[in-house]
Amino acid sequence: MDKIYVGSGKEKKFSNGGSLISVTLNLDDLIREYNNHGFMTNKGNRAIKITVGTRREVGQYGDTHTVTLDTWHPDSFNTPQPIEVAQHQKPEISETDEILF
């Protein structure tokens, strides 16, 4: 299966020997791919796994890392629920409902 690229990263090295990787993710790609590769965690949260890899050569914009989707899922993961934008609706109140103040 082809890799699905969803971002890039740049490694920043510090004079004290430390480093970090700053990652930029394409949220539109992640949301679109969630419906195919996302899953529900044991706590009921929606999740998607990514993999950060080191590039062989620094990219045109100084990128040192790639970010791809981890598309492997064990059978125990739950089927993802499509992401939908929440619509706020007024609750319906009937004449028999009690209103407490």
C-alpha positions in Angstrom: 0.0 0.0 0.0 1.2 3.5 -0.8 2.1 5.8 2.0 -0.4 8.5 2.9 1.5 11.7 3.7 -0.3 14.0 6.1 2.5 16.4 7.2 6.1 17.2 7.5 8.6 18.1 10.2 11.8 19.9 10.9 14.4 18.9 13.4 15.8 21.8 15.5 19.1 21.2 17.2 20.3 23.2 20.2 23.7 24.2 21.4 23.3 22.0 24.5 23.0 18.9 22.4 19.3 18.6 22.6 16.8 18.6 19.7 13.1 18.6 18.9 11.0 17.9 15.9 8.5 20.5 15.0 5.6 18.9 13.0 3.0 20.4 10.8 -0.1 18.3 10.1 -2.6 18.8 7.3 -5.9 18.7 9.2 -8.0 18.4 6.1 -6.1 15.2 5.1 -6.4 13.8 8.6 -10.1 14.3 8.7 -10.6 12.9 5.2 -8.5 9.8 6.1 -10.1 9.3 9.5 -13.1 7.7 8.0 -10.8 5.0 6.4 -8.1 4.6 9.0 -9.4 6.1 12.3 -10.6 4.2 15.3 -12.2 4.5 18.7 -10.0 4.1 21.7 -11.1 2.1 24.8 -12.2 5.3 26.4 -14.4 6.2 23.5 -12.2 8.9 21.9 -11.7 9.2 18.2 -8.0 8.6 17.2 -5.7 8.2 14.2 -2.2 6.9 14.3 0.7 8.7 12.5 4.3 7.7 11.9 7.2 10.2 11.9 10.1 9.2 9.7 13.5 10.7 9.0 14.0 11.9 5.4 17.1 10.6 3.5 17.7 14.2 2.3 16.5 17.5 3.5 13.5 18.7 1.6 13.1 21.8 -0.5 11.7 23.8 2.5 14.1 22.4 5.0 11.9 19.4 6.1 13.9 16.7 7.8 11.0 14.4 8.6 7.9 13.0 7.0 4.5 12.3 8.6 2.4 9.5 7.3 -0.6 7.6 8.4 -0.1 4.3 10.2 -2.8 2.3 8.4 -2.3 -0.9 10.3 -5.2 -1.7 12.7 -5.5 -4.8 14.9 -8.9 -6.4 14.7 -9.8 -5.3 18.2 -10.1 -1.6 17.2 -13.7 -0.3 16.9 -15.0 0.9 13.6 -14.6 4.7 13.3 -17.6 6.9 13.4 -17.6 9.6 10.7 -16.7 13.1 11.8 -19.7 15.4 11.6 -20.0 19.0 12.5 -22.3 19.4 15.5 -25.5 21.2 14.9 -26.9 23.0 17.9 -30.6 22.5 18.4 -32.9 23.9 20.9 -34.3 21.2 23.2 -38.0 20.6 22.8 -40.0 21.3 25.9 -43.6 20.1 26.3 -46.3 21.6 28.5 -46.0 18.7 30.9 -42.2 19.2 31.5 -41.3 20.6 34.9 -39.1 23.6 34.9 -37.1 24.0 38.1 -35.5 27.3 39.1 
